[in-house]
Amino acid sequence: MFHELSLGGMLFSPLVVLGPLAFLMTMVTRWVLHRLHWRRYIWKDAWFDVGIFVCYLALTIYWMGD
């Protein structure tokens, strides 16, 4: 089970750490697809990016869970 992060007496959700990690992995994926010229095969870029972010977020939650 995830526990809150305490910083200066304030409690933060674990998504404060996991969200940016998933966002970073999404940006790396976007960069790789752009460098390989595979972005042109994606129909809707924004929906693809949101979908990849959600998948990476679920994956990081699964990896970091107990």
N, C-alpha and C positions, 0 to 999 in steps of 0.2 A: 504494500500500500504506500502511496506517496504521502509525504509529510510536507507541511508548510515550511517555507524558508524564512528564517528570522533575520532581518537586517535592520539594525538600529531600533529594535523593539517593535517593528512592524512585521506582520506576517504576509508573505507573498505566496501565490500559487506556484506549484512546480512548473506550470506552463510558461512562467516568466523565463525559465531557462530553456525548456523544450521547444517553445515557439520559435525563438531566434535560431536555434540549432536546425530545426526543420526548414526555416527560411534560408539559411546558409546552404543547406544541401540542395534546395530548389534552385538557388542562384547558380550553383556549380553545375547542376543538370542543364539549366538554360544555356550556360556558357558552352558546355560540351556540345549540345545540340546545334548551337550556332556555329561553332568552329567546324563541325562535320557537315554543315549545310543540310541538316535534317529538319530544321524548323519549317522549311517550305512545305513539308508533307503534313503539317499540323493544320487542321481546318480552322479551329478557333484557339488562338494563342492564349487568351485570358483564361478560358475554361480549362485548358490543358495545365496552365500554371497553377490554378487553384486546386485541380485534382492531384497534381504531383505534390503540392504542399500538404494536402490532407493525408495523402498516403505516407509521406515522410513523417508527418506528425504522429500518425498512428504507429509507425514503425519505431520511432524514438520512444514513445510511451511504452510500447511492448518491450523494447530492449532495456529501458531504465526501470521497469517495474520489478516487483519482488518475484 
